[in-house]
């Protein structure tokens, strides 16, 4: 069974940095697009950034220039480097990955990011 496990969340002061990691397991097949979403209390889940198997990236306007997404296909891992964090970045961050075979999207359990002002 495919599993995505996130790590790296925590509490940081405004202006600080965190690096999230998401490791995929349970499949011999590769992933197409992998990405990060976030959900703040009372808000809908939104795309933060994603990256294709060819390393093309997409970022939400709110994080452009501050966050960087990357992936290591050999390790089936996607990263999110978050710099210059703001209180409004506080949310639960979820990893998502689309399996090449079948196109199904898998989700991680989420990791909390809290930014204090």
WOWO-V833226 format. One record per residue. OMEGA is omega in whole degrees, -180 to 180 (* if undefined). NEAR is the number of other C-alpha atoms within 12 Angstrom. Layout:
omega near
OMEGA NEAR
OMEGA NEAR
//
This chain:
omega near
-179 10
177 23
173 23
-178 33
180 29
173 34
175 27
178 28
178 31
-179 26
180 25
176 25
177 21
-177 21
-179 19
-176 24
172 27
175 33
177 30
176 35
177 35
-179 40
178 35
178 38
174 25
179 16
176 20
-177 16
-180 21
177 27
175 38
179 28
173 33
-176 47
179 46
174 49
176 37
178 37
176 25
-179 23
178 15
-179 9
178 12
176 12
-178 19
177 25
173 26
-180 34
171 39
-176 35
-180 32
178 26
177 25
176 15
170 21
-174 18
174 25
179 25
171 24
-178 22
-175 13
-177 20
-179 28
179 19
180 17
-178 25
177 31
177 32
178 37
-180 33
174 35
-175 23
-180 26
180 15
-178 18
-175 32
174 33
-177 42
172 36
175 39
-176 28
179 36
178 24
-176 25
-179 31
178 26
-180 19
174 23
180 39
-178 28
166 31
-178 35
-178 41
173 40
177 46
180 42
-180 42
-180 31
-180 28
-180 19
178 14
176 12
-180 15
177 18
177 22
-177 31
170 28
-176 30
178 22
175 28
-175 31
172 27
179 35
-179 29
-180 26
-179 19
* 16
//
